[in-house]
Amino acid sequence: MTQNPMDPNRQTKRRLLLAVVTLAGTTLFGGLFGPTLFAISDASNPALREYADLLMTTKAWYADDLASDKLVYSSVHGMLGSLDPHTNFLEPEEYGAMQEKQRGSFFGLGIIISKRNGKVTVITPVEGSPAERLGIRAGDIIDRIEGEAIDDLAVDAVVKKLKGPKGTKVRITIVRPGLGEPLEMTVTRAEIPTNSVAFAFFLDEETAYVRLKDFTQTTVPEMLETWTKLEKQGMKRLVLDLRGNPGGLLDQAIGLSDFFLRKGEKVVFTRGRNASSEQVFNAPGRNTKPRIPVVVLINKGSASAAEIVAGALQDHDRGLIVGQTSWGKGLVQSVYTLTDGAGLALTTAKYYTPAGRCIQRDYKEVLEYLIPGEEELDSDESEAAPDRRTLFRTDSGRNVYGGGGIAPDVSVKVDPLSRFTAGLFARGVFFEFAVDYRTRNMAIPRGFQVSDEVRSDFFKFVDSRPTLFEKPAKEMYAAEKDSGIVDRAIREELMNAVYGRETGYRVLLEGDPQLKAALGLFPEAAKLAGIPEADAAGDHKLAKK
């Protein structure tokens, strides 16, 4: 099981920065576990002697009893904080969580949870998981674990209780809205895949869509299985969605690029302190597929390994890049395992796209780098590129620029949410309404549409929470520039709850302006890649299923 990434209980400053640094922008050069880092000591170094004296004096004379490991960990965090934002010390528990994420699976129940109104709430069960097979569903409240109340526990602590070795059992008490009596369940823990390929389906008869959410050890095998299946079903064009993809393992980025590039074409090269340390990584040719038109979607959340793939396809004119300028993370970390089970993600090189671009964004102001403001997120850096970024050229001679992320070939902005809609999303109102509506309306068809009656029901639900807005929900809805966002969000959460995440996700895509633009750009993508124009034709209306 995992927790909802928007859970407000995890938004302390340090944990937010740690999450961004280690999970939302790290290209792991050293592989999953990395080599063990052995101490290199120099007893004659006066700085080390001084550090040891400070440590022992603090341990001996501080007013409270202090654990030596916590003192050392704090000092290490401070030392590495003077370097770049992506060099980071991972305490044993954090390092273990990172390793688990990179493995692509864990042992547990298979549910995504979050705290809603102080209660541990199931957001969705994972398809095929023990939780789904037992009938656990969105909106269920986990009231007790092994008979013990958990309301006072943080979500991290709840997750830890629910995880465990494969085949072991855990007893949970579920409170389900609409049922009078709690449900007692005993769940057998199983291996739960954390798939890189989040979604893969057809948008029309020949246009496939693949949403890749990260790069773990299983990314390339997953993509191979997905590609084979889509190809058998008639895939002629592909939208590869890398939006919000924070990156991950470098070898998996190279392996994914191999699907699109010719054998021997450069994917990326890295360079450390000097030019002699340069390493070049070419497409190995193991998974090269027939050339079909490809459009790649990126945004400010696309970082690291996702930028490697987007940069390689752009530099070789293999795919058309659409959306917004990517994060701009061009640093490579080698991951070392320390003797006590901790880890060190140490920046050892910069990576460069095939054309020679280093797209690392400036990080002099660390907080602005890690948590950019809305102004920066909404800006179109590609427009200013010729004035303040270094010029490079693709294989066909097109202009591309280094520094500050991968600028899209076709820029498509996304309008910011209104205060009303943003407030509804932030407080989980759409999810809560869907759970409530489902308890009162069991027959919800796949083709469900938001009628005036449903909308009125929703307004009453929102207004029943008097602290949300100063005006009635109906009045704020009427002032929406695009009221369809609210209707789609209601439908999306209902489809998630009744038919699963893919059905809900398809509803979300219906209002996606970047995807809509991408579907009209296949002729240009085909021409760019030297593919016959006839292969780019087709009906690009979103299929509703």
KOLZA-736828 format. One record per residue (C-alpha): residue in one letter; y, x, z. Coordinates in steps of 0.2 Angstrom, whole numbers, padded with zeros to 4 digits, always signed. Each point is the difference from the previous one (the first is absolute). Last residue first. Example, Ala and Ser with C-alpha at 12.3 -4.5 7.8 and 13.67 -1.06 7.14 Angstrom:
# residues 2
s-0005+0068+0036
a-0017-0006+0003
This chain:
# residues 545
k+0018-0075-0113
k+0016+0000-0009
a+0001+0013-0014
l+0017+0008-0002
k+0006-0002-0018
h-0001+0015-0010
d-0008-0006-0016
g-0005+0015-0011
a+0005+0015-0010
a-0001+0018+0006
d-0016+0004-0010
a+0008-0006-0016
e+0013+0014+0003
p-0012+0014-0003
i+0001+0012+0014
g+0010+0016+0000
a+0004+0000+0019
l+0018-0005-0002
k-0003-0013-0014
a-0013-0008+0012
a+0012+0000+0015
e+0014-0008-0012
p-0012-0013-0006
f-0006-0003+0018
l+0018-0003+0007
g+0000-0019+0002
l-0012-0001+0014
a+0009+0014+0009
a+0016-0012+0001
k-0010-0013+0009
l-0008+0012+0011
q+0017+0006+0006
p+0007-0017+0002
d-0015-0006+0011
g+0001-0018+0003
e-0018-0005-0006
l-0006+0016+0009
l+0001-0008+0017
v-0011-0014-0006
r-0013+0013-0006
y+0001+0008+0017
g-0005-0016+0008
t-0016-0002-0011
e-0004+0018+0003
r+0002-0001+0019
g-0012-0014+0004
y-0004-0018-0005
v+0006-0010+0015
a+0012+0011+0010
n+0006+0011-0014
m+0003-0015-0011
l+0010-0009+0014
e+0010+0017+0002
e+0004+0001-0018
r+0004-0018-0002
i+0013+0001+0014
a+0007+0016-0007
r+0001-0007-0018
d+0010-0015+0007
v+0012+0012+0009
i+0003+0011-0015
g+0002-0015-0011
s+0016-0003+0009
d+0008+0013-0011
k+0019+0002+0004
e-0004-0009+0017
a+0014-0012+0006
a-0011-0015-0001
y-0013+0009+0011
m+0014+0003+0013
e+0004-0018+0001
k-0018-0005+0001
a-0003+0012+0014
p+0013-0007+0011
k+0014+0012+0005
e+0002+0013+0014
f-0017+0008-0004
l-0015+0006+0009
t+0003-0004+0018
p-0004-0019-0002
r-0018+0002-0005
s-0004-0018-0004
d+0013+0002-0014
v-0013+0011-0010
f-0014-0013+0002
k+0011-0014-0005
f+0006+0009-0015
f-0019+0003-0004
d-0004-0018+0001
s+0014-0004-0012
r-0006+0013-0012
v-0018-0008+0001
e+0008-0017-0004
d+0011+0006-0014
s-0016+0008-0008
v-0005+0018+0002
q-0014+0003-0013
f-0019+0002+0003
g-0010+0005-0015
r-0013+0008+0011
p-0003-0017+0009
i+0004-0003+0018
a-0012-0012+0008
m+0001+0003+0019
n+0018-0006+0003
r+0005-0001+0018
t-0008+0017+0006
r+0005+0008-0017
y+0018-0005+0003
d+0001+0009+0017
v-0008+0016-0007
a+0011-0001-0016
f+0016-0003+0011
e-0004+0016+0011
f-0002+0011-0015
f+0016-0006-0008
v+0009+0002+0017
g-0006+0018+0002
r+0017+0005+0009
a+0005+0013-0013
f-0005-0011-0015
l+0010-0015+0006
g+0015+0011+0005
a+0000+0008-0017
t+0000-0017-0008
f+0015-0006+0009
r+0010+0017-0001
s-0003+0000-0018
l-0013+0011-0008
p+0007+0015-0010
d-0001-0001-0019
v-0013+0011-0008
k+0006+0013-0013
v-0009+0004-0016
s+0003+0017-0007
v-0010+0004-0016
d-0005+0018-0002
p-0001+0001+0019
a+0008+0015+0009
i-0013+0010+0010
g+0007+0006+0016
g+0016+0009+0006
g-0001+0016-0010
g-0005+0003-0018
y+0005-0010-0015
v-0008-0007-0016
n+0007+0001-0018
r-0013-0004-0014
g-0006+0014-0010
s-0017-0007-0005
d-0009+0011+0013
t+0013-0005+0013
r+0016+0009+0002
f+0009+0007+0016
l+0018-0002+0005
t+0006+0005+0018
r+0008-0014+0010
r+0018-0004+0004
d+0009-0007-0015
p-0015-0004-0011
a-0008-0009+0015
a+0014-0012+0005
e-0008-0015-0009
s-0018+0006+0006
e+0006-0002+0018
d+0001-0019-0001
s+0005-0004+0018
d-0009-0014+0009
l-0009+0011+0012
e+0015+0011+0003
e+0011-0015+0005
e-0014-0007+0010
g+0000+0015+0011
p-0013+0014-0001
i-0012+0002+0015
l-0008+0016-0002
y+0013+0009-0010
e+0015-0008+0009
l-0009+0005+0016
v-0002+0018-0006
e+0017+0003-0006
k-0003+0017-0009
y-0015-0009-0009
d+0006+0002-0019
r-0013-0009-0011
q-0015+0010-0007
i-0002-0004-0018
c-0005+0018-0006
r-0001-0001-0019
g-0009+0013-0010
a-0005-0011-0015
p-0017-0002+0007
t+0007-0007+0017
y+0003+0013+0014
y-0007+0001+0017
k+0008+0010+0015
a-0011+0011+0011
t-0006+0003+0017
t+0006-0015+0011
l-0010+0000+0015
a-0010-0015+0006
l-0007+0006+0016
g-0014-0008+0009
a-0007-0004+0017
g-0018+0001+0005
d+0001+0013+0013
t-0003+0015-0012
l+0013-0005-0012
t-0004-0007-0017
y+0011+0005-0014
v+0008-0011-0013
s+0009+0008-0015
q+0015-0010-0004
v+0009-0001-0017
l+0018-0004-0002
g+0007-0010-0015
k+0005-0016+0008
g+0013-0009-0010
w-0002-0019+0005
s-0002-0007-0017
t+0015-0006-0011
q-0002-0019-0004
g-0011-0010-0011
v-0009+0005-0016
i-0008+0016-0006
l-0008-0001-0018
g-0016+0009-0001
r-0007+0015-0009
d+0016+0009-0005
h-0007+0016+0007
d+0014+0002+0012
q-0001-0018+0005
l-0018-0001+0003
a+0001+0016+0010
g+0015-0006+0010
a-0008-0017+0004
v-0016+0008+0006
i+0009+0014+0011
e+0012-0014+0006
a-0014-0010+0007
a-0007+0016+0008
s+0017+0002+0009
a+0009-0016+0001
s+0002-0018-0007
g+0010-0009+0013
k+0016+0001-0010
n-0008-0009-0014
i-0013+0003-0013
l-0009-0011-0014
v-0010+0009-0013
v-0002-0007-0017
v-0015+0005-0010
p-0005-0003-0018
i-0018+0005-0004
r-0007+0017-0003
p-0019+0001+0002
k-0005+0007+0017
t+0000+0017+0007
n-0011+0000+0016
r-0007+0018+0000
g+0013+0008-0010
p+0006+0012+0013
a+0018-0004-0002
n+0009+0016+0005
f+0006+0007+0017
v+0010+0015+0000
q+0002+0011+0015
e+0016+0011+0003
s-0001+0013+0014
s+0006+0014-0011
a+0016-0009-0003
n+0005+0002+0019
r+0001-0009+0016
g-0011-0014-0006
r-0002-0008-0018
t-0010-0015-0005
f-0005-0006-0017
v-0003-0018-0006
v-0010-0010-0013
k-0001+0013-0014
e-0010-0006-0015
g-0017+0009-0001
k-0010-0016-0004
r+0012-0014-0007
l+0009-0010+0012
f-0002-0018+0006
f-0016-0001+0011
d+0003+0018+0005
s+0016-0005+0009
l-0011-0009+0013
g-0010+0016+0003
i+0016+0010+0002
a+0007-0012+0013
q-0017+0000+0009
d+0001+0019+0001
l+0017-0001+0008
l-0005-0012+0014
g+0012-0013+0007
g+0015-0009-0008
p+0011-0013+0008
n-0003-0014-0013
g+0014-0012+0002
r+0000-0004-0019
l-0014+0009-0009
d-0005-0015-0011
l-0010+0005-0015
v+0003-0013-0014
l-0014+0002-0013
r-0003-0005-0018
k-0016-0004-0010
m-0011-0005+0014
g-0015-0011-0007
q-0011-0004+0014
k-0011+0016-0002
e+0016+0010+0001
l+0005-0009+0017
k-0017+0004+0008
t+0000+0018-0006
w+0018+0003+0006
t-0003-0008+0017
e-0016+0011+0003
l+0010+0016-0006
m+0015-0005+0011
e-0011-0002+0015
p-0008+0017-0003
v+0017+0008-0002
t+0008-0008+0015
t-0015+0003+0012
q+0007+0016+0009
t+0017-0008+0003
f+0015-0003-0011
d+0010-0016+0004
k+0004-0018-0005
l-0006-0001-0018
r+0003-0017-0007
v-0009-0002-0017
y+0005-0013-0013
a-0010-0003-0016
t+0008-0007-0016
e-0013-0006-0013
e-0004-0019+0004
d+0016-0002+0011
l+0005+0008+0017
f-0017+0006+0003
f-0006+0007+0017
a+0000+0015+0011
f+0007-0001+0018
a+0001+0012+0015
v-0008+0015-0009
s+0001+0013+0014
n-0013-0010+0010
t+0000+0001+0018
p-0019-0002+0001
i-0007-0008+0016
e-0016+0007+0007
a-0008-0012+0012
r+0003-0006+0018
t-0011-0014+0005
v+0010-0015+0006
t-0003-0011+0015
m+0010-0016+0000
e+0006-0012+0013
l+0012-0013-0007
p+0013-0008+0011
e+0000-0019+0002
g+0013-0013-0006
l+0000+0005-0018
g+0016-0003-0010
p+0006+0018+0001
r-0015+0012+0003
v-0002+0010+0016
i-0013+0013-0003
t-0009+0009+0014
i-0008+0017-0004
r-0016+0008+0004
v-0003+0017-0008
k-0016+0007-0008
t-0006+0017-0005
g-0008+0002-0018
k+0013+0013-0006
p+0009+0009+0015
g+0016-0008+0006
k+0016-0009-0004
l+0005-0016+0009
k+0006+0009+0015
k+0010+0013-0009
v+0009-0014-0011
v+0005-0008+0017
a+0008+0016+0006
d+0009+0002-0016
v+0006-0018+0001
a+0008+0003+0017
l-0009-0008+0015
d+0008-0013+0011
d-0008-0015-0009
i-0017+0008+0001
a-0010-0010+0012
e-0017+0006+0005
g-0016-0009-0004
e-0007+0013-0011
i+0016-0001-0011
r+0011-0015+0004
d+0012-0012-0009
i-0001+0006-0018
i+0011-0014-0008
d-0006-0007-0017
g+0014-0002-0012
a-0009+0007-0015
r-0019-0003+0001
i-0016+0005+0010
g-0014-0008-0009
l-0014+0011+0006
r-0003+0007-0017
e+0019+0004-0001
a+0000+0010+0017
p-0016+0009-0006
s+0009+0006-0015
g-0002-0006-0018
e+0018-0002-0003
v+0011+0007+0014
p+0006-0014+0012
t+0018-0005-0001
i+0015+0000+0012
v-0010-0002+0015
t+0011-0002+0015
v+0002+0010+0016
k+0012-0012+0010
g+0017+0004+0006
n+0009-0011-0012
r-0010+0008-0014
k-0008+0017+0003
s-0009+0007-0015
i-0017+0001-0007
i-0009+0004-0016
i-0019-0003+0002
g-0016+0009-0005
l-0010+0000+0016
g-0002+0019+0003
f-0006+0016-0007
f+0012+0010-0012
s+0003+0003-0018
g+0010+0009-0014
r-0003+0018+0007
q+0019+0003-0001
k+0003-0014+0013
e-0013+0007+0012
q+0007+0017-0001
m+0017-0006+0003
a-0006-0010+0015
g-0009+0015+0007
y+0016+0011-0002
e+0010-0013+0010
e-0013+0000+0014
p-0001+0019+0000
e+0019+0002+0000
l+0007+0003-0018
f+0013+0014-0002
n+0011-0003-0015
t+0008+0008-0015
h+0006-0014-0010
p+0018-0001+0006
d+0004+0019-0004
l+0001+0013+0014
s+0010-0001+0016
g-0011-0015+0005
l-0015+0012+0000
m+0007+0008+0016
g+0004-0016+0009
h-0017-0008-0004
v-0008+0017+0006
s+0010-0001+0016
s-0006-0018+0004
y-0018+0004-0004
v+0000+0015+0012
l+0008-0010+0014
k-0013-0014-0003
d-0014+0012-0001
s+0005+0008+0017
a+0000-0017+0009
l+0015-0001+0012
d+0000-0004+0019
d+0018-0006+0004
a+0014+0010+0007
y-0002+0015-0012
w-0005+0016+0009
a-0017+0006-0006
k-0001-0008-0018
t+0018+0004-0003
t-0002+0018+0005
m-0016+0002-0010
l+0007-0007-0016
l+0016+0010+0002
d-0010+0016+0003
a-0011-0003-0015
y+0015-0003-0011
e+0008+0016+0006
r-0016+0010-0004
l-0001-0008-0017
a+0019+0005-0004
p-0003+0017+0006
n-0014+0003-0013
s-0012+0014+0008
a-0014-0012+0002
d+0000-0005-0018
s-0012-0014-0003
i-0007-0008-0016
a-0009-0015+0006
f-0014-0007-0011
l+0004-0015-0011
t-0016-0009-0005
p+0000-0004-0019
g+0005-0017-0006
f-0008-0017+0005
l+0004-0011-0015
g+0006+0012-0013
g+0012+0015+0002
f+0013-0006-0012
l+0004-0016+0009
t+0015-0008-0009
t+0009-0008+0014
g+0013-0014-0003
a-0003-0015+0010
l-0015+0004+0012
t+0005+0016+0009
v+0019+0000-0001
v+0003-0018-0001
a-0012-0004+0014
l+0007+0014+0011
l+0018-0006-0003
l-0005-0018+0005
r-0009+0007+0015
r+0014+0010+0006
k+0013-0013-0002
t-0010-0015+0008
q-0005-0013-0013
r-0018-0002+0005
n+0003-0017+0010
p+0009-0007-0015
d-0016-0002-0010
m+0005+0002-0018
p-0015+0011-0004
n-0012-0014+0005
q-0014+0008+0010
t-0016+0005-0007
m-0018-0005+0003
